[in-house]
Amino acid sequence: MGVREKLHIGMSLAPTWLGGDAWRRPDSEIEQVYSSGFALDIAKRSEAAKLDFVFRPDSLFLNVGALESGPGFGSLDPTILLAAIARETSHIGLLTTVSTTFFPPYVVARQLQSLNWISGGRAGWNIVTALDGNENFGLSEMPSAKERYERAAEFTEIVRRLWDSYPAEALELDRASGRYTNASMVRPIDHEGRHLKVKGPLNLPAYGEDRIPLVQAGASPEGRDFAASVADAIFASTPDREAAAELRQDLRRRAEGHGRRAEDIRLMPGLSLYLAESREEAVELFNATHARMDVARKFASILEMTGLDLRDWPQQQRITTSDLPPVPEKLRSRTHAELLRRLIRRDEPTVADLLTRPEVIGSAHWQIVGTVDDAVAEIMDWQSAGAIDGFIAVPGGSVASMRLVLDEVVPRLAEAGRFRTDYSGRTFLGHLQA
Ligand SMILES: Cc1cc2nc3c(=O)[nH]c(=O)nc-3n(C[C@H](O)[C@H](O)[C@H](O)COP(=O)(O)O)c2cc1C
């Protein structure tokens, strides 16, 4: 099933390792979290480890209810932050997140191409259809997932055409003849579609020869199909190896259906790592991080995703397939809802057990709680089984846990021949295609 010899690895700059109660640790440097230096330090460490890219997720709303105990999705604008990082790094890819539901595509095309110039060809776009924030953009209701994907496909097509509308080769800058641009190569796109109308051309030439890589997040049937049609990679939630293998195989098949090669789409699940010197310490770290996690919020999230109200259930009662109500009509993320239903169908967990699972507390990400050896062995196992093309590290628990990923796990994977020992190119696309 097409095992990839070398992994692709990205590092999340959203400080997941300060999530839960981890920000309260003395060494968390939480006071610096809104400064560019904070993210720059991690980006430099990630570049020293030769990672493909650093990545910033994003949302466009503030969860005021969560602010007493955490950032509630408050963060710097990801593209502006990555522009600052671009000036201080030289090789690592810079993957920003921009929603196709709220912004005008002309602005997005220009911002991404600007980041590409500022970084010398290292920009990447994580395409999201977004989960919330509609009221900040004049929409009283969130458009349905289907409508959001329809708009996303049209939006992405426009952005790609805008990037092509002023090709790099058009820029001549010929002092002798006085010709600045070969203007005949610069063309409007004259797009008029169901959702958007854009004339073009973009007011900025493309940078260099490599195109800007596209990543997509969202794995409902429409999300998979959209990713398989245009994206170089998908950022996914795959809590177990079978879920990853199934998704990867499906994406590869769908890519071929769109006339692409199976290997053109890469599955890169989020990988949450709680690492320590011993397994016992790692479990302690995990438990300490989640000690204050609000049970009411967990129940509310299970209710939103499945329609199941577990508040009055005894902790030791098992939840079975027959307890599952029909799939709710309004879902923020069908991907996460389906992963939770799948877990209940497969494991029939007790209420107490369900409340500790990544599907409830960790965005349904693949999770390793253990030692560096455990992490290296499990990553190599998933890779050998053809379940992944790489991963995006979303370390948890503490700064020390995050550092172990960059200082020990990644070098060990490189030593084992599963990851690059040095960069062979300087562009983001170059890293993905190496
Ligand atoms: C792993 C993963 C990461 C995501 N990251 C973001 C994000 O950073 N910002 C955002 O607005 N939406 C994010 N989303 C939401 C998706 O863009 C999408 O709107 C949502 O999953 C609904 O699509 P679906 O029906 O395919 O699940 C993410 C979804 C997944 C599965």
The ligand as an SDF file (V2000), in Angstrom:
LIG
                    3D

 31 33  0  0  0  0  0  0  0  0999 V2000
   -7.2660   17.8060   12.2110 C   0  0  0  0  0  0  0  0  0  0  0  0
   -8.1510   18.9870   11.9590 C   0  0  0  0  0  0  0  0  0  0  0  0
   -7.6430   20.2690   12.1630 C   0  0  0  0  0  0  0  0  0  0  0  0
   -8.4290   21.3990   11.9420 C   0  0  0  0  0  0  0  0  0  0  0  0
   -7.8940   22.6390   12.1510 N   0  0  0  0  0  0  0  0  0  0  0  0
   -8.6640   23.7470   11.9950 C   0  0  0  0  0  0  0  0  0  0  0  0
   -8.1460   25.0480   12.2540 C   0  0  0  0  0  0  0  0  0  0  0  0
   -6.9860   25.2500   12.6220 O   0  0  0  0  0  0  0  0  0  0  0  0
   -8.9790   26.1060   12.1020 N   0  0  0  0  0  0  0  0  0  0  0  0
  -10.2800   25.9610   11.7020 C   0  0  0  0  0  0  0  0  0  0  0  0
  -10.9770   26.9690   11.5770 O   0  0  0  0  0  0  0  0  0  0  0  0
  -10.7960   24.7390   11.4230 N   0  0  0  0  0  0  0  0  0  0  0  0
  -10.0330   23.6360   11.5720 C   0  0  0  0  0  0  0  0  0  0  0  0
  -10.5590   22.3900   11.3070 N   0  0  0  0  0  0  0  0  0  0  0  0
  -11.9590   22.2970   10.8350 C   0  0  0  0  0  0  0  0  0  0  0  0
  -12.0700   21.9260    9.3600 C   0  0  0  0  0  0  0  0  0  0  0  0
  -11.5170   22.9260    8.5310 O   0  0  0  0  0  0  0  0  0  0  0  0
  -13.5310   21.7110    8.9450 C   0  0  0  0  0  0  0  0  0  0  0  0
  -14.2350   22.9480    8.9640 O   0  0  0  0  0  0  0  0  0  0  0  0
  -14.2880   20.7830    9.8520 C   0  0  0  0  0  0  0  0  0  0  0  0
  -13.5190   19.6500   10.1890 O   0  0  0  0  0  0  0  0  0  0  0  0
  -15.5840   20.3540    9.1640 C   0  0  0  0  0  0  0  0  0  0  0  0
  -15.2880   19.5610    8.0450 O   0  0  0  0  0  0  0  0  0  0  0  0
  -15.6670   18.0130    8.0120 P   0  0  0  0  0  0  0  0  0  0  0  0
  -17.1670   18.0040    7.8190 O   0  0  0  0  0  0  0  0  0  0  0  0
  -14.9170   17.4740    6.8200 O   0  0  0  0  0  0  0  0  0  0  0  0
  -15.2310   17.4400    9.2950 O   0  0  0  0  0  0  0  0  0  0  0  0
   -9.7800   21.2440   11.5040 C   0  0  0  0  0  0  0  0  0  0  0  0
  -10.2900   19.9590   11.3000 C   0  0  0  0  0  0  0  0  0  0  0  0
   -9.5030   18.8300   11.5090 C   0  0  0  0  0  0  0  0  0  0  0  0
  -10.0820   17.4680   11.2740 C   0  0  0  0  0  0  0  0  0  0  0  0
  1  2  1  0
  2  3  1  0
  2 30  2  0
  3  4  2  0
  4  5  1  0
  4 28  1  0
  5  6  2  0
  6  7  1  0
  6 13  1  0
  7  8  2  0
  7  9  1  0
  9 10  1  0
 10 11  2  0
 10 12  1  0
 12 13  2  0
 13 14  1  0
 14 15  1  0
 14 28  1  0
 15 16  1  0
 16 17  1  0
 16 18  1  0
 18 19  1  0
 18 20  1  0
 20 21  1  0
 20 22  1  0
 22 23  1  0
 23 24  1  0
 24 25  2  0
 24 26  1  0
 24 27  1  0
 28 29  2  0
 29 30  1  0
 30 31  1  0
M  END
$$$$
